[in-house]
Amino acid sequence: MTAARVGLVVPYLTAYRLPFFARLRGELDARNIELAVAHGLPTGLSAARRDTVELPGAVALRQRVWKVAGRDLVWLGVGELARTSDALVLPQSMHHLHTYPLLAGRGPRIGLWGHGRTHVSAHGPAARWTKAALTRRADWFFAYTDAGGAYAVRAGLPRRRVTVVHNSLDTTALAAARDAVTDADVAALRERHGLTQGRTGLYIGGLDELKRIPFLIEAAGRVARRLPGFRLLVAGDGAHRPLVQAAEASGGPVAYLGTVGDRDKALLGGASDVLLVPGAVGLCAVDSFALRTPLITCPWPYHGPEFEYLESGRNALVAPDDPEAYAAAVLGLLTEPGELSRLRRACQTDAKRYTVEGMAARFACGVEGLIHGTRQGRT
């Protein structure tokens, strides 16, 4: 029996997605479906993060980019992939121009993969209408979270054509790496960076406007002034890296570590007490679970969909959106070891709820429905 073929198009390749692609390939092979991963190149803030990787066998697509009203409009050359695939899964993005003719044409079945409503920027009524219309024309929708699935149904897709994948990282591997961290490993890291047990914050992620790095640095300084020995470890890259390096050079409580892999991430989690992310929370929520390092954030309007995984007071803490009040919340948690331990236990439990294995299995079921189901009427 000839295998069906699905093309999965992503904006660009990142290391955190590689375990998902590997798991998804295995799940689809078992269903006699061939997977082709195709990608473009990062633009804008994503390019500044410098986190692109290579994936053997992935299809590099021709890309054109136009800057219009401060936004990048992207065209990817998906024509050959569309001609050789039974279905394509594309990002749910209004700025990917190649999506529109594919949804309007009579080519392969089209699935969209995305957040649902827009999370990381403000949209007016026209943009909201366009995104809902784009979503409604798909043959299938792969939602990051439950809220994203509900959005697709409200937009007009039948519930049976919506798959909630529960977007995740490889929490199994990261939790195992965290478990492998020894007391000697932690002691060596603390010695190297002058850390005090019970007084260490951690930030891992992009260093850019969405993550509110100036707020983070200011809050860390306020905590340090009230809690001698407090240090903030910062790992990542992006346009605001000079701000972090300047804070370190000024003699403040910040230590910049550059970009790190999962092994180093596990060590940093083992040596840190809290994960501080006052800006956009995305998959760092899942990091916090696997590392057993509770996340402290703010009620900000531009969080990613994974903010939905957080329950303030159970597996995380949502603090007031003000540097002084945020610092007070950090200080309060660091000086209440019993409360911190309770949050850590909940993080450990939730790391088993959001796994790349479960995500890949759910995604594969959706792909099977997309390929073998009836085409959505595109009116």
C-alpha positions, -999 to 999 in steps of 0.1 A, spaced: 0 0 0 14 34 -10 21 57 19 2 90 20 24 121 24 21 152 46 42 183 44 47 201 77 59 237 70 75 257 99 88 293 97 123 280 106 140 252 124 148 254 162 164 228 184 134 226 207 113 213 179 136 184 168 123 159 194 88 166 182 96 160 146 113 127 155 83 116 176 58 127 149 77 108 122 75 76 142 38 81 149 31 88 112 52 59 100 30 36 121 0 50 102 16 46 68 20 83 64 53 99 52 63 131 68 82 159 50 94 188 72 99 220 53 111 254 65 120 290 58 144 313 76 138 334 107 129 371 104 126 400 127 129 392 164 134 355 157 165 362 136 181 381 165 177 351 187 202 331 165 187 297 174 184 282 140 195 245 136 197 220 108 176 189 103 189 162 79 163 155 52 143 187 59 133 208 28 147 243 27 121 265 9 128 296 -11 118 326 8 109 362 0 102 389 26 86 423 23 85 448 52 51 465 52 39 488 81 65 473 104 56 437 97 74 410 77 52 395 49 67 362 39 63 341 8 77 305 9 80 285 -23 58 255 -13 47 247 -49 67 215 -53 58 203 -18 21 209 -24 22 190 -57 38 159 -41 18 159 -8 -17 147 0 -19 173 27 0 203 40 1 217 76 10 254 76 14 280 104 -18 299 112 -2 332 102 -18 361 83 17 372 72 25 340 53 13 350 19 16 315 3 -11 303 26 -39 322 9 -38 307 -26 -34 272 -11 -66 277 9 -84 291 -21 -72 264 -46 -80 227 -53 -46 213 -43 -38 192 -12 -59 193 19 -47 221 42 -43 221 80 -33 251 100 -13 249 132 -13 277 156 -23 296 187 -59 304 178 -64 340 187 -33 363 184 -14 364 217 18 383 212 5 415 196 -26 437 195 -50 432 166 -78 455 155 -112 443 142 -101 439 106 -71 417 115 -92 396 139 -118 391 111 -91 380 87 -75 355 110 -109 340 118 -117 337 81 -83 322 74 -88 296 101 -123 288 90 -112 279 54 -88 252 66 -96 215 64 -82 209 99 -69 230 128 -41 219 151 -44 241 182 -16 246 207 -40 246 237 -76 241 247 -83 278 243 -69 277 207 -92 248 199 -122 267 212 -112 297 191 -112 275 159 -147 263 167 -159 298 173 -143 308 139 -166 282 122 -147 249 120 -166 218 131 -152 205 164 -144 171 147 -118 190 125 -100 205 155 -71 187 173 -57 202 205 -21 190 207 -10 206 240 22 222 227 52 211 246 90 205 247 107 172 254 99 174 291 107 137 296 144 142 285 147 175 303 133 161 336 157 132 333 186 156 328 174 175 358 173 143 379 208 135 368 222 168 382 243 160 413 250 180 444 286 183 433 274 198 399 253 224 417 281 232 441 305 238 413 281 261 395 274 281 426 311 285 433 317 297 397 290 324 398 290 332 435 255 319 441 238 314 474 214 286 480 178 298 482 187 332 466 190 325 429 167 334 401 169 321 365 158 334 331 161 313 300 147 324 266 148 351 240 163 385 250 139 409 232 110 433 237 84 406 242 102 393 272 105 427 289 142 424 297 144 459 312 116 451 337 134 418 346 167 436 352 151 463 373 131 438 394 163 417 400 181 448 413 152 455 437 153 419 450 190 421 455 188 453 475 164 436 499 179 401 499 217 401 501 233 374 479 205 373 454 217 366 418 199 363 385 213 339 359 203 349 323 206 325 294 196 332 258 201 357 230 183 384 211 182 421 205 183 430 242 215 410 250 235 443 253 211 453 281 218 421 300 256 424 294 256 460 306 237 450 338 263 424 345 292 448 337 277 474 361 283 450 391 246 443 396 231 409 405 229 397 369 252 369 354 249 364 316 256 329 304 249 330 267 228 303 250 226 269 266 215 234 256 193 211 276 221 197 298 232 231 309 195 241 313 190 212 337 220 223 357 208 258 359 174 246 370 191 225 397 210 255 410 181 280 408 151 285 430 127 304 408 123 311 370 116 348 364 97 357 333 78 390 336 72 392 298 57 368 273 53 333 288 54 306 262 71 272 264 91 284 294 61 273 313 69 237 304 106 243 311 96 253 346 77 221 351 105 198 339 131 217 359 109 219 390 117 256 391 84 276 397 78 304 373 69 340 385 53 362 359 28 390 355 -8 393 341 5 407 308 -17 408 277 9 393 253 16 360 269 18 330 246 -9 303 247 11 281 271 4 307 299 -28 287 300 -8 259 317 0 280 347 -22 281 379 -11 309 402 -5 296 437 -4 259 426 24 255 400 34 291 394 30 326 408 14 355 388 26 387 405 15 423 401 27 440 369 50 465 385 88 460 392 85 468 429 55 446 435 70 419 413 102 420 433 82 418 465 65 386 452 99 371 443 113 380 477 82 365 494 85 332 477 122 329 482 117 335 520 89 309 523 107 275 516 76 255 524 55 274 498 83 271 473 85 233 479 47 230 474 49 248 440 79 225 430 58 194 436 31 207 414 56 215 387 69 179 388 34 166 385 25 188 355 57 179 336 40 146 330 9 162 316 26 182 289 50 159 270 63 158 234 52 121 232 16 131 239 18 161 216 32 139 187 5 113 192 -23 138 191 -8 156 162 -5 123 142 -42 115 149 -51 149 135 -29 144 104 -47 111 98 -81 128 100 -68 156 77 -56 132 50 -85 107 51 -114 131 59 -137 150 36 -124 183 23 -137 214 41 -160 235 19 -141 267 12 -167 294 7 
